[in-house]
Amino acid sequence: MAKAKAKAKGAASSVQNRHIYTRASYLYQAASYLASRSLSRAPEAGGPSEAGDAEDGPKKRQALMNTSRRFVSDMRSITLKTQIRCTPAVKRSICKFCDTLQIEGTTCRSVVENASRGGRKPWADVLVVRCQTCGNAKRFPVGAAKQTKRGERAKKPEGAAEAPDVEDRGLRKMSIDEGR
């Protein structure tokens, strides 16, 4: 009876390990909030401005960034240990070497490179995202279309694998009688 009710609700509402997904999502959101707070230079609206804030500013920013990196590190360790998958957008927004949240223009720089001769091949464009914290780069193909999955590719007909006929190549077939 309980299984029938669970099936009636639908498969979308019953996600396995929902608490792990929720925890990973919370850690990512907290890390992005702390990273954005560490980059904002405006003083807090609620607190009075003091002369000591100028000295504490860089220390507070560094502490917020370190806490953000710790949250990202915890999120990655949770997802690896429980073998759940993060979305590609989340993976691309994190430096896998130093766990810094990649924010364009502040913690990372992006450049499109084309290593072909003179940049003649538009399908050879590669997006290079370089982390400002550790200096490592991640490369993502941009212009090339993704290859279809093996199961989705059309299977070749059995006759297509054979070599083409001699007449198809523009050569004349010779019979046994003509050769003598």
C-alpha positions as CSV (number, residue, x, y, z in Angstrom):
1,M,0.0,0.0,0.0
2,A,2.8,2.4,0.9
3,K,4.6,1.7,-2.4
4,A,1.5,2.3,-4.4
5,K,1.1,5.7,-2.7
6,A,4.8,6.5,-3.4
7,K,4.3,5.6,-7.1
8,A,1.2,7.8,-7.2
9,K,3.1,10.8,-6.0
10,G,5.5,10.5,-8.9
11,A,9.2,9.8,-9.4
12,A,10.2,13.4,-9.4
13,S,9.3,13.9,-5.7
14,S,11.3,10.9,-4.5
15,V,15.0,11.8,-5.0
16,Q,17.5,9.5,-3.2
17,N,19.9,11.3,-0.9
18,R,17.9,14.5,-0.9
19,H,19.6,15.6,2.3
20,I,23.0,15.3,0.7
21,Y,21.9,17.4,-2.4
22,T,20.4,19.9,0.0
23,R,23.6,20.1,2.0
24,A,25.8,20.5,-1.0
25,S,23.5,23.2,-2.4
26,Y,23.6,25.1,0.9
27,L,27.4,25.0,1.0
28,Y,27.7,26.2,-2.6
29,Q,25.2,29.1,-1.9
30,A,27.0,30.0,1.3
31,A,30.4,30.0,-0.5
32,S,29.1,32.2,-3.3
33,Y,27.6,34.6,-0.8
34,L,30.8,34.9,1.1
35,A,32.9,35.3,-2.0
36,S,30.6,38.1,-3.2
37,R,30.8,39.7,0.2
38,S,34.6,39.5,0.2
39,L,34.8,41.3,-3.1
40,S,32.4,44.1,-2.2
41,R,34.3,47.2,-1.1
42,A,31.4,49.2,0.2
43,P,31.2,49.6,4.0
44,E,28.3,48.0,5.7
45,A,25.2,50.2,5.9
46,G,24.3,49.3,9.5
47,G,27.7,49.8,11.2
48,P,29.5,53.0,12.0
49,S,32.6,53.8,10.0
50,E,35.8,53.8,12.1
51,A,39.4,54.5,11.4
52,G,40.3,50.8,12.3
53,D,38.1,49.5,9.4
54,A,40.6,50.5,6.8
55,E,43.2,48.1,8.4
56,D,40.6,45.3,9.0
57,G,39.3,45.5,5.5
58,P,41.9,43.3,3.8
59,K,41.9,40.9,6.7
60,K,38.2,40.5,6.7
61,R,38.1,40.1,3.0
62,Q,40.8,37.4,3.2
63,A,39.0,35.7,6.0
64,L,35.7,35.7,4.0
65,M,37.5,34.3,1.0
66,N,39.1,31.5,3.0
67,T,35.8,30.6,4.5
68,S,34.3,30.5,1.0
69,R,37.1,28.2,-0.1
70,R,36.5,26.0,2.9
71,F,32.8,25.7,2.1
72,V,33.6,24.8,-1.5
73,S,36.1,22.2,-0.3
74,D,33.5,20.7,2.0
75,M,31.0,20.6,-0.8
76,R,33.4,18.8,-3.2
77,S,34.4,16.3,-0.5
78,I,30.7,15.5,0.2
79,T,29.8,15.0,-3.4
80,L,32.9,12.8,-4.0
81,K,32.3,10.6,-0.9
82,T,28.7,10.1,-1.6
83,Q,29.2,9.8,-5.4
84,I,26.5,12.3,-6.4
85,R,27.0,14.4,-9.5
86,C,27.2,18.2,-9.6
87,T,25.9,20.1,-12.6
88,P,28.5,21.2,-15.2
89,A,27.8,24.8,-14.4
90,V,28.8,24.3,-10.7
91,K,31.9,22.3,-11.7
92,R,33.0,25.1,-14.1
93,S,32.5,27.8,-11.5
94,I,35.0,26.2,-9.1
95,C,38.8,26.0,-9.5
96,K,39.6,22.3,-8.9
97,F,43.1,23.1,-7.8
98,C,42.5,25.6,-5.0
99,D,38.7,25.4,-4.5
100,T,38.2,29.1,-5.2
101,L,34.8,30.2,-6.5
102,Q,35.5,31.6,-10.0
103,I,34.0,35.1,-10.4
104,E,34.7,36.6,-13.9
105,G,37.0,39.6,-13.7
106,T,37.9,39.3,-10.0
107,T,39.0,35.7,-9.2
108,C,39.5,34.5,-12.7
109,R,40.2,35.7,-16.3
110,S,38.7,34.2,-19.4
111,V,40.2,34.3,-22.9
112,V,39.2,32.5,-26.1
113,E,42.3,31.0,-27.8
114,N,42.7,29.3,-31.2
115,A,46.0,27.4,-31.5
116,S,45.5,26.6,-35.2
117,R,47.6,28.3,-37.8
118,G,46.4,31.9,-38.0
119,G,43.2,30.9,-36.2
120,R,41.8,29.5,-39.5
121,K,39.8,26.7,-37.9
122,P,36.8,28.2,-36.1
123,W,36.0,24.8,-34.5
124,A,39.3,24.9,-32.7
125,D,38.3,27.7,-30.4
126,V,39.0,27.0,-26.7
127,L,37.9,29.0,-23.7
128,V,40.7,29.3,-21.2
129,V,39.7,30.2,-17.6
130,R,42.8,31.2,-15.6
131,C,42.4,31.3,-11.8
132,Q,43.9,34.4,-10.2
133,T,44.5,32.7,-6.9
134,C,46.6,29.7,-7.9
135,G,47.4,30.6,-11.6
136,N,46.1,27.3,-13.0
137,A,44.0,27.2,-16.2
138,K,41.0,25.2,-17.3
139,R,40.2,24.7,-21.0
140,F,36.8,24.2,-22.5
141,P,36.0,23.7,-26.2
142,V,33.8,26.4,-27.6
143,G,33.2,26.2,-31.3
144,A,33.0,22.4,-31.9
145,A,29.7,20.6,-31.9
146,K,29.5,17.8,-29.4
147,Q,29.9,14.3,-30.8
148,T,26.7,12.3,-30.5
149,K,26.7,9.5,-28.0
150,R,27.5,6.0,-29.2
151,G,24.0,4.7,-28.6
152,E,22.4,7.5,-30.5
153,R,24.6,7.3,-33.6
154,A,22.9,5.8,-36.6
155,K,24.2,2.3,-37.3
156,K,25.6,1.8,-40.8
157,P,23.8,-0.6,-43.1
158,E,25.6,-3.9,-43.7
159,G,26.2,-3.1,-47.4
160,A,27.9,0.2,-46.7
161,A,31.0,-1.3,-45.2
162,E,32.0,-3.0,-48.5
163,A,34.3,-1.4,-51.0
164,P,32.7,0.5,-53.9
165,D,32.3,-1.3,-57.3
166,V,35.0,-0.8,-59.9
167,E,32.6,1.1,-62.2
168,D,31.8,3.5,-59.4
169,R,35.5,4.6,-59.4
170,G,35.4,5.5,-63.1
171,L,37.3,2.4,-64.3
172,R,36.2,0.1,-66.9
173,K,35.5,-3.5,-66.0
174,M,37.3,-6.0,-68.1
175,S,35.9,-9.3,-68.8
176,I,38.0,-12.4,-69.3
177,D,37.5,-12.4,-73.0
178,E,38.5,-8.8,-73.5
179,G,41.8,-9.3,-71.7
180,R,43.1,-11.8,-74.2
